[in-house]
């Protein structure tokens, strides 16, 4: 799931976000590394994580609070 607000803030349509990394979307490592670290923590702990970050938008830098939630298959 990608919040529709992401499209309004970045100009990148929601469907383009699905299945791609931030690097694949063209973001610099300074932006992508903290996100990837947060996602790895969610995968490792299997716990939800709230993270705050700076993120470039079409109108300048924005400050986002994101809720990263693991979703489990039937087999865990």
Protein Blocks (a to p, Z undefined) as FASTA:
>chain_A
ZZfklmmmnopafklmgopafklnopafklmmmmmmmmmmmmmnopacddddddddfkbc
cdddddddddddfkZZ
